[in-house]
């Protein structure tokens, strides 16, 4: 296990910023930490990265305890902040070389890692340009590269797509997906729910310092009793009772040529559902599968939109 967080608590005066938070991330897994502004995400990240000491609880990375004094454990962590931390008057390669030396990399090892990082981020052909000429998205990709150079076991990405155009944002997400495929554990915070849907194996939802829910998308949907829905358009409507009796079906609503079926795990039950609809006399013109998303879960659990500020 790459990251283990147990009962983490941090207060500032009378305010409890992080309240008994526990989570874990395995190698090769992307864990999304979601929450509105003020939920405690930034403080949690600071504790995990050893930038703050906890009042209670513990953080372990690759089996080593993390505190503000844990030099070896903190070397296992790559941190990519929201703010772009590159020098505009240096080229991409020069930025990577400068920060790589700060991280203790030398000579052949540093050259190897610079080339590998540039390749992963799709910046090889722009490596010798000054970064002041880069788009915001390219600068953010290079920002990610600075956190990758020393080959950390855990990479923490704090809203890495803020303020970039859609094309650059997609390139950043492609880069993040490639990193998880390399076996790096990723902790990812975002205010864009579609990013969490695309990238994250599991998601933790924070609100007012508490981790109020965690799990896969399906786990979280189950907590709010959410179900998949299959929406039909019929040229001839089927018998409702026959469909209702099918295993996994929660409810059936048919109004003229339009039908709506709520059921568990549509991907699993859909073939049987289609056969049953046909056997019940239905002639199908179109089918749409609608899965409950993380936005619905977030609103239900917190009463807020993810991007409330």
C-alpha positions, 0 to 999 in steps of 0.5 A: 500500500502506497498511502495510508492515512489513519484518523487524521485531525488538525485544528486551527484555534477553535476551527477543526479543519480536518476531523478524523479522516482516514483513507488509503491509496494503492499503487496504480490507483487514482483517488479523487478527493472532492469537496467544496471550498473550505471542506478541508482538502487543502489542509488534508493534502498539506498533512499528507505531504508533510507540510503540516503536522497533525494534532492526531492521527498518522500518515504513512507513505510506502510504509514510512511515517510522514511528518514535517521532519520525515525527509526519507518519507517525503522523498516518496511524494511528488506534490503539484500545487495549483500555482504554476511553479516554473521559471518563465525565462528558462526552457522546459528542459532547463526547468526540469534540470534545475528542479531535478538537481534540487531533488538530488538527481545527478548526471545520467540519472537526471538526463534519463528522467528529464527525457522520460518526463518530457515524453510522458507529458508530450513536451519533447518537441518543445523542450528547448523553448522558453516556457514564457512562450508556452500556453497555460496548459503546457505550463501546467503539464510541465508543472506536473513534470516537476513533481514526477522527476524523482519517481515518487510512489505517490503523486499529489495533484491539487486542481491541475487543470484550473484555468486552462482551455478544453484542449489543454485540459484534455492533454493534462488528463491524458498525461494523468491517465498515463501516470496511473498506468505506470503504477504511481499512486495518484491523489487528485483534487478537482472542482470538475466532476467529469474529471473525477468520473474519468480518472478516479478509481475511487473517490472520497467526498469531504465536507466541513472537515469530515470525509463523509463518503468514500468508494467507487462510483457504484459504491457511492451511488448505492449509498444514496439508493441510486439506480441505473435507468434505461429509457425506451422509445417504443413503436409498440408498448410492452406489458408492464407487469412482465418487465416489473417481474424481471430480476434487478428491476426496481420500477417501470413507468410507461407513458405512451411511446416512452418507457423508463425502467429503474434497475440495478447494474444496467450493464449486467441486466440490459440483455435480459431486459431487452429480451423481456421487453420483446417477449412482452410485446414491445417494439423498441425504436431507441434505448438510452442507458442513464447511470447516476453520476458523482454530481448527484451523489455529491449534491445529495450528501453535501447539499452543495454543488462541487464548484460552490465557492 
